[in-house]
């Protein structure tokens, strides 16, 4: 039997779940706006994260980490598609 490193399976799960998320977001924009789709994606992640990672660390982020998360989200929302002229 072929031995595969454990990190490989974590990478496979990540790629598959991001693929499913991308597909569902693409399909959802037929019925709701892209902004609403993104909001519901975040809500879904916040609801499912404690189930997949039941450790206490998920609920105890530091202020520094939350600041970086908000800055990262804001910069992502202001990405190249929004900054370039039409």
N, CA, C and O atoms as a Tinker XYZ file with bonds, in Angstrom:
   344  protein
     1  N      0.846000   -1.186000    0.000000    73     2
     2  CA     0.000000    0.000000    0.000000    64     1     3
     3  C      0.888000    1.245000    0.000000    63     2     4     5
     4  O      1.959000    1.258000    0.607000    81     3
     5  N      0.440000    2.258000   -0.670000    73     3     6
     6  CA     1.183000    3.503000   -0.801000    64     5     7
     7  C      1.039000    4.349000    0.458000    63     6     8     9
     8  O     -0.073000    4.616000    0.915000    81     7
     9  N      2.175000    4.768000    1.014000    73     7    10
    10  CA     2.149000    5.626000    2.197000    64     9    11
    11  C      2.201000    7.085000    1.762000    63    10    12    13
    12  O      3.100000    7.492000    1.026000    81    11
    13  N      1.239000    7.858000    2.220000    73    11    14
    14  CA     1.170000    9.283000    1.888000    64    13    15
    15  C      1.257000   10.061000    3.190000    63    14    16    17
    16  O      0.639000    9.695000    4.190000    81    15
    17  N      2.030000   11.134000    3.167000    73    15    18
    18  CA     2.204000   11.957000    4.366000    64    17    19
    19  C      0.865000   12.568000    4.797000    63    18    20    21
    20  O      0.032000   12.906000    3.957000    81    19
    21  N      0.667000   12.708000    6.121000    73    19    22
    22  CA    -0.599000   13.265000    6.619000    64    21    23
    23  C     -0.906000   14.659000    6.080000    63    22    24    25
    24  O     -2.074000   14.985000    5.865000    81    23
    25  N      0.118000   15.492000    5.856000    73    23    26
    26  CA    -0.141000   16.838000    5.354000    64    25    27
    27  C     -0.831000   16.809000    4.002000    63    26    28    29
    28  O     -1.587000   17.720000    3.664000    81    27
    29  N     -0.570000   15.762000    3.228000    73    27    30
    30  CA    -1.178000   15.652000    1.909000    64    29    31
    31  C     -2.695000   15.587000    2.005000    63    30    32    33
    32  O     -3.399000   16.214000    1.213000    81    31
    33  N     -3.198000   14.829000    2.976000    73    31    34
    34  CA    -4.653000   14.692000    3.122000    64    33    35
    35  C     -5.287000   15.996000    3.579000    63    34    36    37
    36  O     -6.397000   16.325000    3.161000    81    35
    37  N     -4.592000   16.745000    4.437000    73    35    38
    38  CA    -5.102000   18.058000    4.835000    64    37    39
    39  C     -5.180000   18.979000    3.615000    63    38    40    41
    40  O     -6.139000   19.736000    3.461000    81    39
    41  N     -4.163000   18.910000    2.751000    73    39    42
    42  CA    -4.161000   19.735000    1.537000    64    41    43
    43  C     -5.288000   19.324000    0.590000    63    42    44    45
    44  O     -5.936000   20.181000   -0.010000    81    43
    45  N     -5.523000   18.027000    0.454000    73    43    46
    46  CA    -6.596000   17.542000   -0.414000    64    45    47
    47  C     -7.951000   18.002000    0.106000    63    46    48    49
    48  O     -8.784000   18.470000   -0.670000    81    47
    49  N     -8.178000   17.876000    1.397000    73    47    50
    50  CA    -9.451000   18.314000    1.983000    64    49    51
    51  C     -9.641000   19.818000    1.760000    63    50    52    53
    52  O    -10.737000   20.266000    1.422000    81    51
    53  N     -8.576000   20.587000    1.949000    73    51    54
    54  CA    -8.660000   22.036000    1.741000    64    53    55
    55  C     -9.012000   22.359000    0.296000    63    54    56    57
    56  O     -9.896000   23.178000    0.046000    81    55
    57  N     -8.341000   21.732000   -0.650000    73    55    58
    58  CA    -8.616000   22.002000   -2.059000    64    57    59
    59  C    -10.030000   21.600000   -2.462000    63    58    60    61
    60  O    -10.694000   22.324000   -3.204000    81    59
    61  N    -10.489000   20.457000   -1.981000    73    59    62
    62  CA   -11.837000   20.000000   -2.321000    64    61    63
    63  C    -12.889000   20.933000   -1.726000    63    62    64    65
    64  O    -13.848000   21.301000   -2.404000    81    63
    65  N    -12.712000   21.317000   -0.463000    73    63    66
    66  CA   -13.711000   22.190000    0.164000    64    65    67
    67  C    -13.726000   23.575000   -0.474000    63    66    68    69
    68  O    -14.796000   24.162000   -0.635000    81    67
    69  N    -12.558000   24.110000   -0.842000    73    67    70
    70  CA   -12.532000   25.409000   -1.522000    64    69    71
    71  C    -13.170000   25.288000   -2.904000    63    70    72    73
    72  O    -13.806000   26.232000   -3.372000    81    71
    73  N    -13.011000   24.151000   -3.556000    73    71    74
    74  CA   -13.673000   23.938000   -4.839000    64    73    75
    75  C    -15.178000   23.914000   -4.694000    63    74    76    77
    76  O    -15.895000   24.496000   -5.509000    81    75
    77  N    -15.663000   23.240000   -3.655000    73    75    78
    78  CA   -17.104000   23.193000   -3.393000    64    77    79
    79  C    -17.626000   24.593000   -3.076000    63    78    80    81
    80  O    -18.685000   24.987000   -3.564000    81    79
    81  N    -16.887000   25.341000   -2.262000    73    79    82
    82  CA   -17.282000   26.711000   -1.929000    64    81    83
    83  C    -17.362000   27.564000   -3.190000    63    82    84    85
    84  O    -18.331000   28.297000   -3.387000    81    83
    85  N    -16.351000   27.470000   -4.038000    73    83    86
    86  CA   -16.355000   28.245000   -5.278000    64    85    87
    87  C    -17.531000   27.897000   -6.178000    63    86    88    89
    88  O    -18.165000   28.783000   -6.751000    81    87
    89  N    -17.820000   26.609000   -6.301000    73    87    90
    90  CA   -18.945000   26.173000   -7.118000    64    89    91
    91  C    -20.262000   26.683000   -6.551000    63    90    92    93
    92  O    -21.099000   27.205000   -7.288000    81    91
    93  N    -20.447000   26.535000   -5.253000    73    91    94
    94  CA   -21.697000   26.986000   -4.638000    64    93    95
    95  C    -21.852000   28.498000   -4.700000    63    94    96    97
    96  O    -22.963000   28.997000   -4.877000    81    95
    97  N    -20.745000   29.241000   -4.555000    73    95    98
    98  CA   -20.840000   30.690000   -4.685000    64    97    99
    99  C    -21.211000   31.079000   -6.110000    63    98   100   101
   100  O    -22.019000   31.985000   -6.317000    81    99
   101  N    -20.629000   30.406000   -7.086000    73    99   102
   102  CA   -20.949000   30.704000   -8.479000    64   101   103
   103  C    -22.417000   30.413000   -8.761000    63   102   104   105
   104  O    -23.093000   31.204000   -9.418000    81   103
   105  N    -22.905000   29.295000   -8.271000    73   103   106
   106  CA   -24.316000   28.958000   -8.482000    64   105   107
   107  C    -25.246000   29.895000   -7.726000    63   106   108   109
   108  O    -26.330000   30.219000   -8.211000    81   107
   109  N    -24.829000   30.333000   -6.538000    73   107   110
   110  CA   -25.709000   31.198000   -5.732000    64   109   111
   111  C    -25.881000   32.581000   -6.338000    63   110   112   113
   112  O    -26.896000   33.235000   -6.096000    81   111
   113  N    -24.908000   33.041000   -7.126000    73   111   114
   114  CA   -25.032000   34.379000   -7.704000    64   113   115
   115  C    -26.074000   34.433000   -8.813000    63   114   116   117
   116  O    -26.349000   35.511000   -9.340000    81   115
   117  N    -26.657000   33.301000   -9.177000    73   115   118
   118  CA   -27.804000   33.318000  -10.088000    64   117   119
   119  C    -29.055000   33.821000   -9.375000    63   118   120   121
   120  O    -30.007000   34.263000  -10.019000    81   119
   121  N    -29.051000   33.750000   -8.041000    73   119   122
   122  CA   -30.238000   34.091000   -7.267000    64   121   123
   123  C    -30.037000   35.268000   -6.321000    63   122   124   125
   124  O    -30.994000   35.979000   -6.016000    81   123
   125  N    -28.821000   35.483000   -5.854000    73   123   126
   126  CA   -28.534000   36.594000   -4.944000    64   125   127
   127  C    -27.285000   37.327000   -5.437000    63   126   128   129
   128  O    -26.569000   36.836000   -6.309000    81   127
   129  N    -27.038000   38.500000   -4.871000    73   127   130
   130  CA   -25.876000   39.282000   -5.295000    64   129   131
   131  C    -24.577000   38.635000   -4.802000    63   130   132   133
   132  O    -24.580000   37.816000   -3.883000    81   131
   133  N    -23.475000   39.022000   -5.436000    73   131   134
   134  CA   -22.166000   38.491000   -5.043000    64   133   135
   135  C    -21.825000   38.904000   -3.615000    63   134   136   137
   136  O    -21.206000   38.137000   -2.877000    81   135
   137  N    -22.225000   40.107000   -3.225000    73   135   138
   138  CA   -21.957000   40.569000   -1.860000    64   137   139
   139  C    -22.708000   39.718000   -0.833000    63   138   140   141
   140  O    -22.151000   39.345000    0.199000    81   139
   141  N    -23.969000   39.417000   -1.124000    73   139   142
   142  CA   -24.748000   38.564000   -0.216000    64   141   143
   143  C    -24.154000   37.161000   -0.149000    63   142   144   145
   144  O    -24.121000   36.547000    0.917000    81   143
   145  N    -23.691000   36.664000   -1.274000    73   143   146
   146  CA   -23.063000   35.345000   -1.296000    64   145   147
   147  C    -21.827000   35.316000   -0.401000    63   146   148   149
   148  O    -21.602000   34.347000    0.324000    81   147
   149  N    -21.027000   36.385000   -0.455000    73   147   150
   150  CA   -19.835000   36.454000    0.386000    64   149   151
   151  C    -20.196000   36.535000    1.866000    63   150   152   153
   152  O    -19.550000   35.905000    2.703000    81   151
   153  N    -21.230000   37.310000    2.185000    73   151   154
   154  CA   -21.662000   37.420000    3.583000    64   153   155
   155  C    -22.105000   36.059000    4.101000    63   154   156   157
   156  O    -21.741000   35.671000    5.211000    81   155
   157  N    -22.886000   35.332000    3.310000    73   155   158
   158  CA   -23.346000   34.018000    3.758000    64   157   159
   159  C    -22.208000   33.004000    3.832000    63   158   160   161
   160  O    -22.254000   32.078000    4.642000    81   159
   161  N    -21.189000   33.172000    2.991000    73   159   162
   162  CA   -19.999000   32.325000    3.091000    64   161   163
   163  C    -19.321000   32.524000    4.438000    63   162   164   165
   164  O    -18.958000   31.555000    5.105000    81   163
   165  N    -19.153000   33.767000    4.833000    73   163   166
   166  CA   -18.513000   34.071000    6.114000    64   165   167
   167  C    -19.359000   33.540000    7.271000    63   166   168   169
   168  O    -18.822000   32.961000    8.215000    81   167
   169  N    -20.666000   33.729000    7.204000    73   167   170
   170  CA   -21.544000   33.215000    8.254000    64   169   171
   171  C    -21.415000   31.697000    8.346000    63   170   172   173
   172  O    -21.350000   31.142000    9.444000    81   171
   173  N    -21.379000   31.036000    7.213000    73   171   174
   174  CA   -21.220000   29.579000    7.209000    64   173   175
   175  C    -19.907000   29.136000    7.812000    63   174   176   177
   176  O    -19.859000   28.172000    8.577000    81   175
   177  N    -18.827000   29.848000    7.466000    73   175   178
   178  CA   -17.528000   29.506000    8.055000    64   177   179
   179  C    -17.543000   29.699000    9.568000    63   178   180   181
   180  O    -17.013000   28.869000   10.306000    81   179
   181  N    -18.145000   30.783000   10.026000    73   179   182
   182  CA   -18.183000   31.034000   11.474000    64   181   183
   183  C    -19.005000   29.985000   12.209000    63   182   184   185
   184  O    -18.689000   29.641000   13.348000    81   183
   185  N    -20.042000   29.480000   11.582000    73   183   186
   186  CA   -20.867000   28.455000   12.217000    64   185   187
   187  C    -20.218000   27.074000   12.176000    63   186   188   189
   188  O    -20.365000   26.291000   13.115000    81   187
   189  N    -19.505000   26.771000   11.098000    73   187   190
   190  CA   -18.927000   25.432000   10.952000    64   189   191
   191  C    -17.537000   25.290000   11.562000    63   190   192   193
   192  O    -17.120000   24.179000   11.889000    81   191
   193  N    -16.820000   26.388000   11.719000    73   191   194
   194  CA   -15.446000   26.295000   12.235000    64   193   195
   195  C    -15.367000   25.608000   13.592000    63   194   196   197
   196  O    -14.495000   24.758000   13.768000    81   195
   197  N    -16.219000   25.922000   14.562000    73   195   198
   198  CA   -16.121000   25.219000   15.850000    64   197   199
   199  C    -16.382000   23.717000   15.750000    63   198   200   201
   200  O    -15.904000   22.951000   16.587000    81   199
   201  N    -17.133000   23.291000   14.738000    73   199   202
   202  CA   -17.374000   21.856000   14.577000    64   201   203
   203  C    -16.141000   21.130000   14.052000    63   202   204   205
   204  O    -15.847000   20.009000   14.466000    81   203
   205  N    -15.421000   21.779000   13.138000    73   203   206
   206  CA   -14.235000   21.146000   12.559000    64   205   207
   207  C    -13.004000   21.319000   13.433000    63   206   208   209
   208  O    -12.090000   20.496000   13.387000    81   207
   209  N    -12.973000   22.379000   14.228000    73   207   210
   210  CA   -11.856000   22.616000   15.137000    64   209   211
   211  C    -12.431000   22.924000   16.509000    63   210   212   213
   212  O    -12.646000   24.087000   16.850000    81   211
   213  N    -12.681000   21.885000   17.296000    73   211   214
   214  CA   -13.357000   22.093000   18.572000    64   213   215
   215  C    -12.466000   22.638000   19.688000    63   214   216   217
   216  O    -12.912000   22.709000   20.834000    81   215
   217  N    -11.234000   23.021000   19.397000    73   215   218
   218  CA   -10.342000   23.552000   20.426000    64   217   219
   219  C    -10.796000   24.909000   20.930000    63   218   220   221
   220  O    -11.597000   25.581000   20.280000    81   219
   221  N    -10.290000   25.309000   22.079000    73   219   222
   222  CA   -10.671000   26.591000   22.666000    64   221   223
   223  C    -10.018000   27.771000   21.947000    63   222   224   225
   224  O    -10.494000   28.900000   22.068000    81   223
   225  N     -8.945000   27.534000   21.208000    73   223   226
   226  CA    -8.213000   28.624000   20.570000    64   225   227
   227  C     -9.056000   29.371000   19.546000    63   226   228   229
   228  O     -8.813000   30.554000   19.308000    81   227
   229  N    -10.035000   28.721000   18.936000    73   227   230
   230  CA   -10.861000   29.372000   17.922000    64   229   231
   231  C    -11.633000   30.540000   18.522000    63   230   232   233
   232  O    -11.834000   31.559000   17.863000    81   231
   233  N    -12.060000   30.395000   19.752000    73   231   234
   234  CA   -12.891000   31.426000   20.382000    64   233   235
   235  C    -12.072000   32.451000   21.164000    63   234   236   237
   236  O    -12.650000   33.341000   21.788000    81   235
   237  N    -10.769000   32.351000   21.148000    73   235   238
   238  CA    -9.925000   33.243000   21.937000    64   237   239
   239  C     -8.869000   33.929000   21.072000    63   238   240   241
   240  O     -7.676000   33.862000   21.370000    81   239
   241  N     -9.308000   34.580000   20.009000    73   239   242
   242  CA    -8.374000   35.329000   19.174000    64   241   243
   243  C     -7.946000   36.594000   19.897000    63   242   244   245
   244  O     -8.737000   37.197000   20.622000    81   243
   245  N     -6.702000   36.996000   19.703000    73   243   246
   246  CA    -6.237000   38.235000   20.315000    64   245   247
   247  C     -6.717000   39.425000   19.482000    63   246   248   249
   248  O     -7.131000   39.265000   18.334000    81   247
   249  N     -6.658000   40.587000   20.059000    73   247   250
   250  CA    -7.040000   41.802000   19.353000    64   249   251
   251  C     -6.175000   42.047000   18.135000    63   250   252   253
   252  O     -6.655000   42.530000   17.109000    81   251
   253  N     -4.895000   41.712000   18.248000    73   251   254
   254  CA    -3.965000   41.863000   17.126000    64   253   255
   255  C     -4.392000   40.981000   15.953000    63   254   256   257
   256  O     -4.393000   41.431000   14.807000    81   255
   257  N     -4.753000   39.730000   16.235000    73   255   258
   258  CA    -5.190000   38.819000   15.175000    64   257   259
   259  C     -6.483000   39.295000   14.525000    63   258   260   261
   260  O     -6.636000   39.218000   13.306000    81   259
   261  N     -7.409000   39.785000   15.337000    73   259   262
   262  CA    -8.663000   40.284000   14.781000    64   261   263
   263  C     -8.429000   41.516000   13.913000    63   262   264   265
   264  O     -9.085000   41.690000   12.885000    81   263
   265  N     -7.501000   42.365000   14.323000    73   263   266
   266  CA    -7.174000   43.548000   13.523000    64   265   267
   267  C     -6.622000   43.140000   12.165000    63   266   268   269
   268  O     -7.042000   43.670000   11.137000    81   267
   269  N     -5.687000   42.202000   12.160000    73   267   270
   270  CA    -5.120000   41.739000   10.892000    64   269   271
   271  C     -6.187000   41.070000   10.025000    63   270   272   273
   272  O     -6.166000   41.219000    8.803000    81   271
   273  N     -7.108000   40.345000   10.628000    73   271   274
   274  CA    -8.176000   39.708000    9.862000    64   273   275
   275  C     -9.070000   40.758000    9.210000    63   274   276   277
   276  O     -9.452000   40.613000    8.049000    81   275
   277  N     -9.405000   41.809000    9.947000    73   275   278
   278  CA   -10.242000   42.870000    9.384000    64   277   279
   279  C     -9.518000   43.634000    8.282000    63   278   280   281
   280  O    -10.115000   43.956000    7.255000    81   279
   281  N     -8.239000   43.924000    8.489000    73   279   282
   282  CA    -7.462000   44.615000    7.452000    64   281   283
   283  C     -7.353000   43.737000    6.207000    63   282   284   285
   284  O     -7.494000   44.223000    5.085000    81   283
   285  N     -7.105000   42.460000    6.408000    73   283   286
   286  CA    -7.011000   41.535000    5.280000    64   285   287
   287  C     -8.333000   41.477000    4.511000    63   286   288   289
   288  O     -8.335000   41.506000    3.280000    81   287
   289  N     -9.439000   41.397000    5.220000    73   287   290
   290  CA   -10.752000   41.379000    4.564000    64   289   291
   291  C    -11.036000   42.660000    3.815000    63   290   292   293
   292  O    -11.580000   42.629000    2.711000    81   291
   293  N    -10.673000   43.797000    4.407000    73   291   294
   294  CA   -10.898000   45.082000    3.737000    64   293   295
   295  C    -10.054000   45.191000    2.474000    63   294   296   297
   296  O    -10.542000   45.643000    1.438000    81   295
   297  N     -8.800000   44.784000    2.553000    73   295   298
   298  CA    -7.946000   44.835000    1.366000    64   297   299
   299  C     -8.419000   43.858000    0.299000    63   298   300   301
   300  O     -8.309000   44.139000   -0.894000    81   299
   301  N     -8.935000   42.729000    0.715000    73   299   302
   302  CA    -9.473000   41.765000   -0.234000    64   301   303
   303  C    -10.697000   42.345000   -0.935000    63   302   304   305
   304  O    -10.872000   42.155000   -2.139000    81   303
   305  N    -11.544000   43.053000   -0.189000    73   303   306
   306  CA   -12.739000   43.660000   -0.776000    64   305   307
   307  C    -12.374000   44.792000   -1.730000    63   306   308   309
   308  O    -13.126000   45.085000   -2.659000    81   307
   309  N    -11.233000   45.428000   -1.509000    73   307   310
   310  CA   -10.773000   46.518000   -2.364000    64   309   311
   311  C     -9.795000   46.026000   -3.421000    63   310   312   313
   312  O     -8.984000   46.801000   -3.928000    81   311
   313  N     -9.867000   44.759000   -3.752000    73   311   314
   314  CA    -8.906000   44.140000   -4.670000    64   313   315
   315  C     -8.845000   44.795000   -6.035000    63   314   316   317
   316  O     -9.531000   45.787000   -6.279000    81   315
   317  N     -8.029000   44.251000   -6.926000    73   315   318
   318  CA    -7.769000   44.858000   -8.227000    64   317   319
   319  C     -9.026000   45.100000   -9.056000    63   318   320   321
   320  O     -9.084000   46.056000   -9.830000    81   319
   321  N    -10.018000   44.252000   -8.902000    73   319   322
   322  CA   -11.243000   44.424000   -9.685000    64   321   323
   323  C    -11.980000   45.709000   -9.356000    63   322   324   325
   324  O    -12.689000   46.248000  -10.206000    81   323
   325  N    -11.828000   46.203000   -8.155000    73   323   326
   326  CA   -12.524000   47.423000   -7.739000    64   325   327
   327  C    -11.676000   48.669000   -7.952000    63   326   328   329
   328  O    -12.217000   49.771000   -8.038000    81   327
   329  N    -10.377000   48.518000   -8.036000    73   327   330
   330  CA    -9.490000   49.669000   -8.129000    64   329   331
   331  C     -9.230000   50.105000   -9.569000    63   330   332   333
   332  O     -8.878000   51.259000   -9.811000    81   331
   333  N     -9.399000   49.207000  -10.511000    73   331   334
   334  CA    -9.112000   49.542000  -11.902000    64   333   335
   335  C    -10.312000   50.265000  -12.526000    63   334   336   337
   336  O    -11.458000   49.932000  -12.225000    81   335
   337  N    -10.058000   51.236000  -13.378000    73   335   338
   338  CA   -11.184000   51.901000  -14.047000    64   337   339
   339  C    -11.882000   50.955000  -15.004000    63   338   340   341
   340  O    -11.262000   50.035000  -15.537000    81   339
   341  N    -13.164000   51.175000  -15.223000    73   339   342
   342  CA   -13.933000   50.261000  -16.108000    64   341   343
   343  C    -13.500000   50.333000  -17.547000    63   342   344
   344  O    -14.051000   49.629000  -18.394000    81   343
